[in-house]
Amino acid sequence: MKISVELTLMPLYTKFEDPIIDFIKALRNSKFKVIENPLSTQIYGEYHELMPFLNNAIKTSFETLENVVLNMKIVKTDRSDYEPNF
């Protein structure tokens, strides 16, 4: 089953950019389709492949940061080709 996942990583530090950049680079270095915007990052793939990958990527990020919040939305479909029609 294909899924779309939206992620927003929020380190609770003044210098928050580097951990976010590292997290996005880890997502980019995967085999999955990644789309970024100023507020979040979306990643798309098969559920059984993408979720274990995200579990490891999130764990790695959390292990390097003392205080961090991650918002995640999961949609049961591949929305990577979505185009507004209005």
PEMO-V190777 format. One record per residue. D_CENTER is the distance of its C-alpha to the mean C-alpha in Angstrom with 2 decimals. Layout:
# PEMO-V190777
d_center = (D_CENTER,D_CENTER)
This chain:
# PEMO-V190777
d_center = (18.10,15.36,12.31,9.79,6.65,5.77,3.90,6.63,7.76,11.53,13.90,17.33,19.23,21.14,19.60,15.92,14.97,15.22,12.76,10.05,11.31,11.41,7.81,7.02,10.15,9.27,6.58,9.47,11.98,11.16,13.21,10.63,10.64,8.04,9.16,8.95,11.26,12.78,11.24,7.55,5.11,5.60,5.83,9.32,11.77,14.35,13.73,15.82,14.05,10.33,10.64,12.58,10.32,7.38,10.42,11.59,8.71,8.51,12.29,12.84,11.22,13.21,16.25,16.47,16.27,18.94,17.66,14.07,12.45,9.00,9.03,7.54,9.40,10.35,12.97,15.45,15.82,14.45,14.31,13.39,17.04,17.49,20.11,21.83,25.49,26.99)
